[in-house]
Amino acid sequence: MAFELPALPYAYEALEPYIDAQTMHLHHDKHHQAYTDNFNAAIAKAPGLAGKSAEDILRDLNSVPEEIRTAVRNNGGGYVNHDMFWKIMGPNAGGQPTGPVADAIKKAFGDFAQFQEKFNDAGVKQFGSGWAWLVLGDGGLKVISTPNQDSPLSQGLHPIMANDVWEHAYYLKYQNRRAEYLKAWWNVVNWNEVNARYQKVAK
């Protein structure tokens, strides 16, 4: 069964003024749709992947036939990364984290401000397109960045939250001011969803 583009969990304009409606239309309807279509086209060539979740496919890229592995890595990553991205944002969001993830951030980074600085720095310094991530691994929480649509799942890590630093995520509103976008993005972080993701994998 083919993977389907997930619907946005809020209106396109819901993240204004931090993320504009036109960017959301293009990002969701065009870019995420293209990743979805190309992911489906790739895995259609590998019947052995039928029935696996997109996450499980990315966790075990070595089991993906070599002739489609790059397409799966790029487009499967784009499909899964964006599915999470829409969910961890929302209107009337932002502020300080609460709950278990807040405690874990404090333990790992000292305080929320230090975590924000490290996360934003990962986004600013990601050369070219990519993502800044908060992930959970054997050593606890850490901040990483990945190029293109590479997923931390393929490194054996559990993605908790991420910000998209591909230019299509911010260029219409922020042009070349990536750091400004990264700073503004905290106003739309849905900490309830981030907490849910953290608690699911921290067990």
Secondary structure, DSSP 8 states (H G I E B T S, - for coil): --------SS-TTTTTTTS-HHHHIIIIIIIIHHHHHHHHHHHTT-GGGTT--HHHHHHTGGGS-HHHHHHIIIIIHHHHHHHHHHHTB-TT--SS--HHHHHHHHHHHSSHHHHHHHHHHHHHHS-SSEEEEEEEETTEEEEEEEETT--GGGGT-EEEEEEE-SGGGTHHHHTT-HHHHHHHHGGGB-HHHHHHHHHHHH-
